[in-house]
Amino acid sequence: MKFDTKFGEERGNGQSPAGVAPAQVVDTPCSLDPDPGPDAPRPAVGFTVSSLGYAIARRFRETLAPLELEPREFALLRAVGAAEGQSQQAIGERLAIPPSRMVAFVDALQARSLLERRHNPLDRRARALYLTASGRELLERAFVLSAELERELCAQLSDSERGQLLALLRRVSEQLGLGTDTHGAHAHSALADE
């Protein structure tokens, strides 16, 4: 991607505005322009992503509310569904959920008959996690609702733009040391303390 260092915008065709000398176009890592002044807000990736994250998290919580499902419960059901038969400890480690919180999450979902613990025949101390029929059905309904929200969020993006956005966000995630299947909240006390 080419970035016009003089005008602070992308240039796809190498053309400059009429009557203006072409600016230097470079392929370099992101650099911040000098402070635009006290009255002009400076665009910031962190602020923008944080604001979007907050708004989307709130929307996602509202989306799941009719199912009486919290986003953290959805994340756990999704993880179990993707790796049925793995131990509670392994799934908790993959999601970066502290063991004491993992026990509470699993207990709550088991009490609702959404998942079950089974003895592992190879290790009597370990418990394998499986979705129940109710858990599988609820997870499918949650996926339908989350897909509808995704379409709404990306309504003004082409498939190519959506792919580009995801690729760029993955690079930022990697820079922060986040895995591709782990939510950033799991690495912080917010999830552990809820």
Z-matrix of the N, CA and C atoms (Angstrom, degrees):
N
C 1 1.446
C 2 1.515 1 107.83
N 3 1.309 2 117.32 1 133.05
C 4 1.460 3 122.72 2 179.42
C 5 1.525 4 108.80 3 -95.36
N 6 1.336 5 115.28 4 140.93
C 7 1.449 6 120.05 5 -179.08
C 8 1.511 7 108.69 6 -128.11
N 9 1.322 8 117.24 7 126.45
C 10 1.449 9 123.28 8 -178.69
C 11 1.520 10 108.08 9 -80.78
N 12 1.331 11 115.76 10 110.35
C 13 1.467 12 119.68 11 -174.66
C 14 1.521 13 112.75 12 -72.70
N 15 1.325 14 118.27 13 -20.43
C 16 1.457 15 119.78 14 179.92
C 17 1.521 16 111.65 15 -82.54
N 18 1.348 17 116.73 16 -42.93
C 19 1.454 18 120.24 17 -174.76
C 20 1.521 19 113.09 18 -101.53
N 21 1.341 20 118.15 19 -8.23
C 22 1.454 21 120.51 20 177.92
C 23 1.509 22 113.43 21 68.04
N 24 1.334 23 117.36 22 33.66
C 25 1.454 24 119.29 23 178.46
C 26 1.517 25 109.24 24 -143.50
N 27 1.328 26 114.26 25 160.97
C 28 1.455 27 119.89 26 179.92
C 29 1.517 28 109.67 27 -72.36
N 30 1.313 29 115.58 28 146.79
C 31 1.459 30 122.04 29 175.26
C 32 1.520 31 107.45 30 -126.52
N 33 1.304 32 116.62 31 116.96
C 34 1.454 33 119.79 32 -178.34
C 35 1.515 34 113.09 33 -93.46
N 36 1.356 35 119.00 34 -28.42
C 37 1.451 36 120.66 35 -173.25
C 38 1.523 37 113.14 36 -111.51
N 39 1.317 38 118.20 37 3.90
C 40 1.459 39 121.14 38 179.46
C 41 1.517 40 113.04 39 75.56
N 42 1.320 41 119.96 40 3.04
C 43 1.456 42 123.99 41 -179.51
C 44 1.521 43 110.32 42 -85.59
N 45 1.304 44 116.56 43 148.03
C 46 1.454 45 120.46 44 174.51
C 47 1.524 46 108.23 45 -112.19
N 48 1.342 47 117.13 46 161.35
C 49 1.453 48 119.91 47 179.78
C 50 1.529 49 110.82 48 -58.62
N 51 1.327 50 117.60 49 151.00
C 52 1.464 51 122.68 50 -178.82
C 53 1.517 52 110.54 51 -55.20
N 54 1.340 53 114.89 52 134.90
C 55 1.453 54 120.23 53 175.96
C 56 1.512 55 114.61 54 78.08
N 57 1.306 56 118.80 55 7.02
C 58 1.458 57 121.64 56 -178.84
C 59 1.518 58 107.96 57 -122.24
N 60 1.300 59 116.06 58 133.15
C 61 1.469 60 120.17 59 178.49
C 62 1.518 61 109.44 60 -63.69
N 63 1.332 62 117.69 61 144.60
C 64 1.461 63 119.74 62 179.89
C 65 1.525 64 110.83 63 -60.62
N 66 1.300 65 115.08 64 139.23
C 67 1.461 66 120.65 65 177.30
C 68 1.516 67 108.94 66 -89.22
N 69 1.295 68 115.35 67 160.31
C 70 1.462 69 120.18 68 177.73
C 71 1.527 70 108.54 69 -69.71
N 72 1.331 71 117.07 70 128.75
C 73 1.449 72 122.57 71 178.11
C 74 1.518 73 107.19 72 -109.57
N 75 1.324 74 115.92 73 127.09
C 76 1.467 75 119.80 74 -174.53
C 77 1.519 76 111.06 75 -131.04
N 78 1.305 77 115.13 76 153.11
C 79 1.460 78 122.95 77 171.70
C 80 1.522 79 106.85 78 -106.34
N 81 1.322 80 117.51 79 90.39
C 82 1.457 81 121.16 80 -178.78
C 83 1.511 82 108.96 81 -136.20
N 84 1.337 83 116.57 82 164.27
C 85 1.460 84 118.64 83 173.94
C 86 1.526 85 110.19 84 -58.88
N 87 1.308 86 115.20 85 156.50
C 88 1.459 87 121.84 86 -178.59
C 89 1.520 88 111.75 87 -54.56
N 90 1.322 89 116.27 88 131.74
C 91 1.458 90 120.14 89 173.03
C 92 1.523 91 107.28 90 -129.82
N 93 1.300 92 116.01 91 148.77
C 94 1.461 93 120.15 92 -178.93
C 95 1.509 94 109.73 93 -87.20
N 96 1.330 95 116.16 94 137.01
C 97 1.452 96 120.92 95 175.74
C 98 1.522 97 108.28 96 -68.78
N 99 1.324 98 116.83 97 158.95
C 100 1.474 99 119.03 98 176.17
C 101 1.522 100 110.32 99 -57.48
N 102 1.303 101 115.60 100 158.06
C 103 1.463 102 121.75 101 -179.64
C 104 1.530 103 109.15 102 -53.95
N 105 1.347 104 118.70 103 122.75
C 106 1.459 105 121.40 104 -177.56
C 107 1.524 106 114.08 105 -72.34
N 108 1.308 107 117.95 106 -5.60
C 109 1.457 108 120.48 107 -179.22
C 110 1.507 109 110.78 108 121.15
N 111 1.339 110 116.64 109 165.73
C 112 1.465 111 120.22 110 -174.47
C 113 1.523 112 114.13 111 -69.34
N 114 1.341 113 117.87 112 -24.36
C 115 1.462 114 119.96 113 -175.98
C 116 1.528 115 113.72 114 -93.06
N 117 1.322 116 117.24 115 -15.40
C 118 1.470 117 120.53 116 -176.12
C 119 1.522 118 109.74 117 -102.75
N 120 1.324 119 117.18 118 123.56
C 121 1.462 120 118.61 119 177.24
C 122 1.522 121 110.20 120 -69.95
N 123 1.284 122 115.75 121 143.53
C 124 1.453 123 121.60 122 -179.56
C 125 1.524 124 108.63 123 -94.92
N 126 1.325 125 117.89 124 125.59
C 127 1.467 126 118.51 125 179.11
C 128 1.522 127 109.87 126 -62.58
N 129 1.317 128 116.82 127 136.38
C 130 1.458 129 120.82 128 -178.17
C 131 1.523 130 109.65 129 -136.64
N 132 1.329 131 115.32 130 129.44
C 133 1.460 132 120.98 131 179.37
C 134 1.526 133 110.49 132 -60.73
N 135 1.329 134 117.23 133 -47.92
C 136 1.458 135 121.07 134 -177.40
C 137 1.521 136 112.70 135 -57.74
N 138 1.326 137 116.42 136 -47.07
C 139 1.463 138 120.25 137 -179.49
C 140 1.522 139 110.72 138 -64.04
N 141 1.340 140 116.40 139 -44.71
C 142 1.462 141 120.30 140 -178.60
C 143 1.521 142 111.41 141 -63.32
N 144 1.325 143 116.92 142 -46.92
C 145 1.466 144 120.42 143 -179.57
C 146 1.526 145 110.70 144 -65.99
N 147 1.328 146 117.13 145 -38.85
C 148 1.460 147 120.67 146 178.37
C 149 1.532 148 111.09 147 -63.40
N 150 1.326 149 116.81 148 -44.28
C 151 1.463 150 120.42 149 178.84
C 152 1.519 151 111.26 150 -63.42
N 153 1.333 152 116.18 151 -44.41
C 154 1.464 153 120.50 152 177.98
C 155 1.521 154 110.86 153 -63.58
N 156 1.325 155 116.09 154 -43.24
C 157 1.460 156 119.97 155 -179.74
C 158 1.515 157 111.95 156 -59.51
N 159 1.319 158 116.15 157 -43.14
C 160 1.460 159 120.28 158 178.94
C 161 1.528 160 110.72 159 -62.74
N 162 1.343 161 115.87 160 -47.35
C 163 1.470 162 120.07 161 -178.11
C 164 1.528 163 111.23 162 -65.13
N 165 1.321 164 117.09 163 -41.53
C 166 1.460 165 120.26 164 -179.03
C 167 1.523 166 110.86 165 -69.94
N 168 1.327 167 117.41 166 -38.96
C 169 1.469 168 120.13 167 177.76
C 170 1.526 169 110.64 168 -61.62
N 171 1.331 170 116.15 169 -42.07
C 172 1.464 171 120.15 170 177.81
C 173 1.529 172 110.56 171 -62.89
N 174 1.343 173 116.72 172 -44.33
C 175 1.462 174 121.03 173 178.31
C 176 1.517 175 111.41 174 -62.68
N 177 1.349 176 116.85 175 -40.22
C 178 1.457 177 120.57 176 -178.94
C 179 1.527 178 110.41 177 -65.82
N 180 1.324 179 116.35 178 -40.86
C 181 1.469 180 120.51 179 176.68
C 182 1.537 181 110.11 180 -60.26
N 183 1.331 182 116.82 181 -44.04
C 184 1.470 183 121.37 182 177.91
C 185 1.529 184 111.33 183 -64.51
N 186 1.323 185 116.56 184 -36.35
C 187 1.465 186 121.76 185 -179.95
C 188 1.522 187 111.00 186 -64.40
N 189 1.338 188 116.77 187 -40.24
C 190 1.467 189 121.26 188 -178.11
C 191 1.530 190 113.27 189 -83.10
N 192 1.312 191 117.67 190 -15.64
C 193 1.470 192 121.58 191 -175.19
C 194 1.530 193 113.62 192 -54.85
N 195 1.342 194 120.27 193 -41.50
C 196 1.467 195 118.84 194 179.36
C 197 1.539 196 113.15 195 -61.03
N 198 1.325 197 116.85 196 -21.92
C 199 1.471 198 121.23 197 178.52
C 200 1.536 199 111.67 198 -89.69
N 201 1.339 200 115.88 199 -1.24
C 202 1.467 201 121.81 200 -174.80
C 203 1.526 202 110.28 201 54.96
N 204 1.344 203 113.80 202 46.78
C 205 1.455 204 121.84 203 -177.45
C 206 1.516 205 108.96 204 -129.69
N 207 1.313 206 116.01 205 129.50
C 208 1.463 207 121.86 206 176.52
C 209 1.534 208 108.89 207 -86.72
N 210 1.342 209 118.12 208 152.26
C 211 1.464 210 120.17 209 177.70
C 212 1.527 211 113.54 210 -54.13
N 213 1.332 212 118.52 211 -39.50
C 214 1.467 213 120.09 212 179.92
C 215 1.525 214 110.94 213 -67.03
N 216 1.346 215 117.54 214 -32.59
C 217 1.465 216 120.72 215 176.57
C 218 1.524 217 110.20 216 -70.21
N 219 1.332 218 115.77 217 -40.44
C 220 1.465 219 120.40 218 175.60
C 221 1.526 220 109.65 219 -58.78
N 222 1.334 221 117.21 220 -45.39
C 223 1.468 222 120.93 221 -179.17
C 224 1.523 223 111.35 222 -59.76
N 225 1.320 224 116.35 223 -41.40
C 226 1.465 225 119.71 224 -179.36
C 227 1.533 226 110.94 225 -70.49
N 228 1.330 227 117.61 226 -44.57
C 229 1.471 228 120.13 227 177.20
C 230 1.535 229 110.72 228 -60.08
N 231 1.306 230 115.84 229 -41.40
C 232 1.470 231 120.71 230 178.73
C 233 1.527 232 110.71 231 -61.96
N 234 1.326 233 116.65 232 -44.11
C 235 1.466 234 120.67 233 -179.75
C 236 1.524 235 111.18 234 -64.84
N 237 1.324 236 117.01 235 -41.70
C 238 1.468 237 120.56 236 178.71
C 239 1.524 238 109.41 237 -65.93
N 240 1.345 239 116.77 238 -43.79
C 241 1.460 240 120.45 239 179.56
C 242 1.519 241 112.70 240 -60.34
N 243 1.324 242 116.46 241 -33.89
C 244 1.464 243 120.94 242 -179.21
C 245 1.530 244 112.10 243 -79.64
N 246 1.330 245 117.88 244 -17.26
C 247 1.475 246 120.94 245 -175.76
C 248 1.527 247 110.39 246 -143.89
N 249 1.327 248 116.85 247 50.26
C 250 1.467 249 119.63 248 -178.72
C 251 1.519 250 110.15 249 -58.33
N 252 1.320 251 114.39 250 139.59
C 253 1.454 252 120.42 251 179.70
C 254 1.510 253 113.54 252 94.43
N 255 1.342 254 117.52 253 -9.37
C 256 1.461 255 118.97 254 174.96
C 257 1.519 256 108.87 255 -75.83
N 258 1.303 257 114.89 256 157.78
C 259 1.459 258 118.70 257 -178.38
C 260 1.522 259 110.77 258 -72.30
N 261 1.314 260 114.67 259 155.48
C 262 1.461 261 121.67 260 176.19
C 263 1.522 262 109.24 261 -57.11
N 264 1.331 263 116.71 262 -40.51
C 265 1.464 264 121.48 263 -179.50
C 266 1.528 265 111.07 264 -64.11
N 267 1.343 266 117.86 265 -44.63
C 268 1.462 267 120.94 266 -178.50
C 269 1.525 268 111.67 267 -63.74
N 270 1.326 269 116.70 268 -42.59
C 271 1.464 270 119.94 269 179.53
C 272 1.522 271 110.04 270 -67.59
N 273 1.328 272 116.87 271 -41.21
C 274 1.465 273 120.23 272 177.42
C 275 1.519 274 111.86 273 -61.34
N 276 1.330 275 117.01 274 -40.63
C 277 1.468 276 120.47 275 178.43
C 278 1.523 277 111.03 276 -65.94
N 279 1.334 278 116.79 277 -41.90
C 280 1.464 279 120.22 278 179.81
C 281 1.522 280 111.31 279 -62.63
N 282 1.333 281 116.86 280 -36.76
C 283 1.459 282 121.13 281 179.48
C 284 1.528 283 112.91 282 -88.46
N 285 1.321 284 116.83 283 -1.11
C 286 1.473 285 122.70 284 -178.86
C 287 1.528 286 111.54 285 58.71
N 288 1.342 287 116.40 286 40.95
C 289 1.461 288 121.79 287 176.74
C 290 1.524 289 107.62 288 -100.07
N 291 1.324 290 118.64 289 126.57
C 292 1.466 291 120.80 290 178.93
C 293 1.534 292 110.61 291 -57.28
N 294 1.335 293 117.48 292 142.91
C 295 1.471 294 120.69 293 -176.46
C 296 1.528 295 114.39 294 -51.78
N 297 1.325 296 118.30 295 -41.81
C 298 1.472 297 119.53 296 -178.68
C 299 1.527 298 111.50 297 -64.74
N 300 1.334 299 117.37 298 -37.30
C 301 1.464 300 120.74 299 178.20
C 302 1.526 301 110.34 300 -73.15
N 303 1.331 302 116.10 301 -35.66
C 304 1.464 303 120.14 302 179.66
C 305 1.529 304 110.09 303 -61.56
N 306 1.315 305 116.68 304 -42.47
C 307 1.468 306 120.52 305 178.16
C 308 1.523 307 109.88 306 -59.19
N 309 1.316 308 117.13 307 -45.42
C 310 1.469 309 120.97 308 -179.24
C 311 1.528 310 111.41 309 -64.24
N 312 1.350 311 117.44 310 -42.41
C 313 1.467 312 120.82 311 178.61
C 314 1.520 313 110.80 312 -61.56
N 315 1.326 314 115.99 313 -47.13
C 316 1.459 315 119.93 314 -178.22
C 317 1.526 316 110.08 315 -65.85
N 318 1.341 317 117.15 316 -42.29
C 319 1.467 318 120.27 317 177.77
C 320 1.530 319 111.04 318 -56.14
N 321 1.338 320 116.57 319 -45.21
C 322 1.463 321 121.13 320 -177.77
C 323 1.528 322 111.38 321 -64.68
N 324 1.327 323 117.08 322 -42.63
C 325 1.466 324 120.15 323 -179.50
C 326 1.528 325 111.37 324 -72.97
N 327 1.323 326 116.65 325 -31.64
C 328 1.461 327 119.60 326 176.03
C 329 1.534 328 110.41 327 -69.88
N 330 1.323 329 117.16 328 -37.75
C 331 1.469 330 120.85 329 178.05
C 332 1.528 331 111.05 330 -63.11
N 333 1.327 332 116.94 331 -27.99
C 334 1.473 333 121.64 332 177.60
C 335 1.530 334 111.50 333 -89.66
N 336 1.326 335 117.09 334 5.69
C 337 1.478 336 123.10 335 -179.70
C 338 1.522 337 112.81 336 59.85
N 339 1.351 338 115.74 337 36.46
C 340 1.463 339 120.39 338 178.94
C 341 1.524 340 112.14 339 -99.66
N 342 1.314 341 116.69 340 -26.31
C 343 1.456 342 120.09 341 173.90
C 344 1.520 343 108.47 342 -146.64
N 345 1.328 344 114.30 343 166.84
C 346 1.464 345 119.20 344 -179.07
C 347 1.510 346 110.39 345 -140.76
N 348 1.320 347 113.16 346 150.83
C 349 1.463 348 121.06 347 174.05
C 350 1.521 349 107.26 348 -96.56
N 351 1.318 350 115.79 349 136.79
C 352 1.459 351 120.56 350 174.97
C 353 1.521 352 108.22 351 -126.64
N 354 1.321 353 115.78 352 149.93
C 355 1.463 354 119.80 353 176.54
C 356 1.525 355 109.29 354 -66.52
N 357 1.296 356 115.15 355 140.62
C 358 1.449 357 121.36 356 175.86
C 359 1.517 358 107.48 357 -88.98
N 360 1.326 359 119.00 358 118.28
C 361 1.462 360 120.39 359 -176.81
C 362 1.527 361 113.37 360 -65.11
N 363 1.330 362 117.40 361 -19.87
C 364 1.464 363 120.59 362 -179.76
C 365 1.525 364 112.90 363 -90.57
N 366 1.328 365 116.60 364 -16.91
C 367 1.465 366 120.87 365 -178.92
C 368 1.530 367 107.81 366 -148.91
N 369 1.309 368 116.57 367 104.75
C 370 1.473 369 120.71 368 -175.62
C 371 1.516 370 113.23 369 -62.99
N 372 1.336 371 116.85 370 -22.90
C 373 1.471 372 119.67 371 -179.14
C 374 1.521 373 113.01 372 -80.62
N 375 1.337 374 116.85 373 -21.48
C 376 1.463 375 120.76 374 -175.34
C 377 1.527 376 110.73 375 -92.50
N 378 1.316 377 115.25 376 147.47
C 379 1.464 378 122.45 377 176.02
C 380 1.521 379 108.32 378 -115.46
N 381 1.326 380 116.27 379 126.64
C 382 1.460 381 121.30 380 177.26
C 383 1.525 382 108.84 381 -90.27
N 384 1.317 383 116.24 382 144.82
C 385 1.465 384 121.65 383 -178.28
C 386 1.529 385 110.87 384 -105.38
N 387 1.332 386 114.42 385 137.75
C 388 1.458 387 122.44 386 179.47
C 389 1.524 388 108.80 387 -139.17
N 390 1.334 389 115.70 388 146.18
C 391 1.461 390 120.11 389 171.90
C 392 1.516 391 108.72 390 -76.24
N 393 1.312 392 116.38 391 144.88
C 394 1.462 393 120.83 392 170.32
C 395 1.536 394 107.14 393 -85.40
N 396 1.311 395 117.14 394 173.50
C 397 1.471 396 120.21 395 175.98
C 398 1.526 397 109.98 396 -59.49
N 399 1.342 398 116.83 397 -40.69
C 400 1.472 399 120.60 398 178.09
C 401 1.522 400 111.17 399 -64.78
N 402 1.328 401 115.74 400 -40.75
C 403 1.462 402 120.36 401 179.06
C 404 1.513 403 112.08 402 -64.16
N 405 1.323 404 116.50 403 -41.37
C 406 1.459 405 121.66 404 178.82
C 407 1.541 406 110.32 405 -64.61
N 408 1.317 407 116.21 406 -42.95
C 409 1.463 408 120.51 407 179.93
C 410 1.532 409 111.03 408 -65.28
N 411 1.325 410 116.97 409 -43.16
C 412 1.465 411 120.58 410 178.79
C 413 1.524 412 110.87 411 -65.10
N 414 1.325 413 117.17 412 -40.54
C 415 1.459 414 120.75 413 178.76
C 416 1.526 415 110.56 414 -63.21
N 417 1.309 416 118.22 415 -40.62
C 418 1.467 417 121.16 416 177.57
C 419 1.529 418 110.85 417 -62.14
N 420 1.315 419 116.92 418 -42.75
C 421 1.468 420 120.31 419 177.39
C 422 1.528 421 111.00 420 -63.61
N 423 1.327 422 116.27 421 -39.51
C 424 1.467 423 120.26 422 178.44
C 425 1.527 424 111.14 423 -65.49
N 426 1.335 425 117.20 424 -37.77
C 427 1.463 426 120.43 425 177.39
C 428 1.531 427 110.70 426 -63.57
N 429 1.326 428 117.82 427 -39.59
C 430 1.462 429 121.48 428 178.57
C 431 1.528 430 109.57 429 -61.61
N 432 1.332 431 116.40 430 -47.32
C 433 1.469 432 119.84 431 179.96
C 434 1.528 433 111.71 432 -64.98
N 435 1.330 434 117.14 433 -40.23
C 436 1.468 435 119.40 434 -179.69
C 437 1.527 436 111.21 435 -68.53
N 438 1.350 437 117.57 436 -32.99
C 439 1.466 438 120.61 437 176.26
C 440 1.527 439 110.46 438 -66.86
N 441 1.329 440 117.32 439 -37.47
C 442 1.469 441 120.90 440 176.52
C 443 1.526 442 110.38 441 -63.85
N 444 1.329 443 116.97 442 -41.66
C 445 1.463 444 120.63 443 177.91
C 446 1.524 445 110.21 444 -64.34
N 447 1.326 446 117.21 445 -41.82
C 448 1.468 447 121.24 446 178.50
C 449 1.529 448 110.88 447 -59.66
N 450 1.330 449 116.95 448 -43.99
C 451 1.474 450 120.12 449 178.24
C 452 1.530 451 110.55 450 -61.82
N 453 1.317 452 116.28 451 -40.76
C 454 1.470 453 120.42 452 178.98
C 455 1.534 454 110.63 453 -64.24
N 456 1.317 455 116.91 454 -44.85
C 457 1.462 456 120.73 455 -179.09
C 458 1.527 457 112.23 456 -63.17
N 459 1.321 458 116.15 457 -34.62
C 460 1.469 459 121.15 458 -174.21
C 461 1.522 460 112.95 459 -103.47
N 462 1.311 461 117.52 460 16.19
C 463 1.466 462 121.47 461 -174.88
C 464 1.529 463 113.00 462 -57.21
N 465 1.313 464 118.24 463 -31.46
C 466 1.463 465 120.56 464 -177.51
C 467 1.526 466 112.58 465 -96.86
N 468 1.332 467 117.16 466 8.58
C 469 1.467 468 121.13 467 178.85
C 470 1.518 469 109.99 468 -110.41
N 471 1.315 470 116.38 469 142.48
C 472 1.460 471 119.99 470 171.75
C 473 1.533 472 107.50 471 -76.42
N 474 1.326 473 116.49 472 168.37
C 475 1.463 474 119.79 473 177.19
C 476 1.523 475 110.56 474 -59.03
N 477 1.324 476 116.00 475 -39.66
C 478 1.463 477 120.94 476 179.35
C 479 1.535 478 111.04 477 -64.68
N 480 1.324 479 116.87 478 -43.82
C 481 1.468 480 120.74 479 179.19
C 482 1.524 481 110.91 480 -64.89
N 483 1.332 482 116.94 481 -39.92
C 484 1.468 483 120.58 482 177.60
C 485 1.527 484 109.63 483 -61.74
N 486 1.315 485 117.17 484 -44.55
C 487 1.465 486 120.99 485 177.80
C 488 1.517 487 112.08 486 -61.89
N 489 1.324 488 116.71 487 -41.74
C 490 1.462 489 121.07 488 178.78
C 491 1.531 490 110.46 489 -64.61
N 492 1.335 491 116.62 490 -43.06
C 493 1.463 492 120.36 491 178.10
C 494 1.523 493 110.90 492 -59.85
N 495 1.329 494 116.59 493 -46.70
C 496 1.466 495 120.19 494 179.06
C 497 1.523 496 111.54 495 -61.16
N 498 1.322 497 116.85 496 -41.80
C 499 1.466 498 120.25 497 -179.97
C 500 1.528 499 110.91 498 -62.98
N 501 1.318 500 116.91 499 -42.99
C 502 1.464 501 120.46 500 179.39
C 503 1.527 502 111.16 501 -66.35
N 504 1.325 503 116.98 502 -42.21
C 505 1.467 504 120.03 503 179.27
C 506 1.527 505 111.00 504 -65.91
N 507 1.343 506 117.48 505 -35.00
C 508 1.471 507 119.94 506 176.40
C 509 1.522 508 110.85 507 -62.84
N 510 1.325 509 116.37 508 -38.90
C 511 1.466 510 119.41 509 178.73
C 512 1.523 511 110.89 510 -64.33
N 513 1.324 512 116.54 511 -41.05
C 514 1.466 513 119.65 512 177.04
C 515 1.529 514 109.56 513 -64.67
N 516 1.344 515 117.13 514 -41.36
C 517 1.470 516 121.14 515 178.00
C 518 1.511 517 111.46 516 -59.68
N 519 1.334 518 116.22 517 -43.88
C 520 1.464 519 120.18 518 178.46
C 521 1.523 520 110.93 519 -61.64
N 522 1.327 521 116.33 520 -39.48
C 523 1.469 522 120.55 521 178.62
C 524 1.533 523 110.95 522 -60.67
N 525 1.340 524 115.74 523 -32.31
C 526 1.467 525 121.29 524 179.84
C 527 1.536 526 112.00 525 -87.56
N 528 1.326 527 117.01 526 -1.61
C 529 1.464 528 120.44 527 178.83
C 530 1.512 529 114.16 528 79.05
N 531 1.339 530 117.61 529 21.98
C 532 1.464 531 120.88 530 179.54
C 533 1.516 532 109.83 531 -91.67
N 534 1.325 533 116.07 532 141.04
C 535 1.452 534 120.74 533 176.00
C 536 1.514 535 110.39 534 -76.78
N 537 1.327 536 116.03 535 166.80
C 538 1.461 537 119.88 536 -177.70
C 539 1.515 538 112.83 537 -75.92
N 540 1.350 539 118.22 538 -22.12
C 541 1.469 540 118.85 539 -178.58
C 542 1.522 541 112.67 540 -115.46
N 543 1.326 542 116.41 541 12.64
C 544 1.464 543 120.45 542 180.00
C 545 1.513 544 109.28 543 -113.34
N 546 1.316 545 116.83 544 129.19
C 547 1.460 546 121.56 545 177.33
C 548 1.521 547 108.46 546 -75.20
N 549 1.319 548 116.60 547 138.91
C 550 1.456 549 121.31 548 -179.01
C 551 1.512 550 113.76 549 -57.97
N 552 1.339 551 117.43 550 -29.26
C 553 1.467 552 120.65 551 -179.44
C 554 1.521 553 111.08 552 -65.47
N 555 1.319 554 117.43 553 -26.83
C 556 1.461 555 119.97 554 -178.83
C 557 1.519 556 111.88 555 -65.39
N 558 1.329 557 116.07 556 -24.74
C 559 1.457 558 119.52 557 -178.91
C 560 1.527 559 112.01 558 -84.95
N 561 1.308 560 117.50 559 -1.84
C 562 1.450 561 121.32 560 -178.05
C 563 1.516 562 110.55 561 -120.16
N 564 1.300 563 115.93 562 167.26
C 565 1.459 564 120.60 563 -174.99
C 566 1.521 565 113.86 564 -68.82
N 567 1.341 566 117.59 565 -16.10
C 568 1.476 567 118.95 566 -177.05
C 569 1.519 568 111.30 567 -56.91
N 570 1.323 569 116.95 568 -45.75
C 571 1.456 570 119.07 569 -179.77
C 572 1.519 571 110.67 570 -72.01
N 573 1.314 572 115.63 571 -40.88
C 574 1.465 573 119.35 572 -177.91
C 575 1.522 574 111.85 573 -65.00
N 576 1.322 575 117.65 574 -31.48
C 577 1.464 576 120.35 575 -175.02
C 578 1.519 577 114.22 576 -92.40
N 579 1.338 578 117.80 577 -8.85
C 580 1.463 579 118.73 578 -177.54
C 581 1.505 580 111.49 579 -70.17
